[in-house]
Amino acid sequence: MKTLLKSIIFTVFISINLAAFAQVGINTNTPEASAALDITSSSGGLLVPRITAIQRDAITTPSQGLIIFCTDCASGEGELQISLTSAWKNLTVSDVNDPPPPQVGDLYLGGIVFYILQSGDSGYVEGETHGLVCALSDYGLVEWGCHGTDILNIPNVTSSPPTGAGAEIGDGVTNTDNLLADCPNPPAVLAARTLGPDWFIPSVNELILMYENKTTINTSASANGGNPFIDNYYWSSTEFDMNSVWVKFLGNGHQTNYVKNNPYVLRAVRAF
């Protein structure tokens, strides 16, 4: 009898050890074959070790893939982190049920996304998605305004291709605000602002981005009740001198400067 009992115990022991080297299931007898550990629960989650940044840094040679929750990181809100070969990195999270970030061509905030800010751009924030949208349709022909006035705080850009302050990505909104502050009732600004107080005239390099993504913008505009770009010159907010402004022909991409009191096409822009 004792021999039989020992045999049963031995068999159970061997079975337990064999299971330990296969999948392990908690609250389940059938763990997923691809998982080393399968935890089943409808009332709780997995809680990883919670330690401070000092305690984390005291870990000697952390293994690649080691995961912890740093309780005093992220300004005290806490942060899930993983050990890579180079350093500890945070596992990026977003608000629950956040929609996917907008991409070029998406309908967003009443316009069409034509650029997502990159590192080095004005307004770029690491871990966040920001960019520019253009209106679904042109305003139409309108004068820029303020002919003969050198607009305060809008630098004259005479280099070709146009570069520098007043011409770059992020300059359109400040150019527009400065134009409105320094010149009474500028027609192009008033036209852009018919869409709302945060719409503006694009800087010349923002206008170039619109041209580079013209096909995508036209497709999205047509699908969402808007209109494609036409073969004409479009205003930028980048001043060349007191009498002229940078414009771009969106039919073939020709770029030059034309006088402020000529009527050209405007496609307003807003940032997000």
Buried (B, 14 or more C-beta within 10 A) or exposed (E): EEEEEEEEEEEEEEEEEEEEEEBBBEEEEEBEEEEEEBBEEEEEEEEEEEBEBEBBEEEEEBEEEBEBBBBBBEEEEEBBBBBEEEEBEEEEEEEEEEEEBBEBBBBBBEBBBBBBBEEEBEBBEEEEBBBBBBBBBBBEEBBBBBBEBEBEEBBBBEEEEBEBBBBBBBBBBBBBBBBBEBBEEBBBBEBBBEBEEBBBBBBBBBBBBBBBBBEBBBEBBEEEEBEBBEEBBBBBBBBBEEBBBBBBBBEEEEBEBBBBBBBBBBBBBBBB
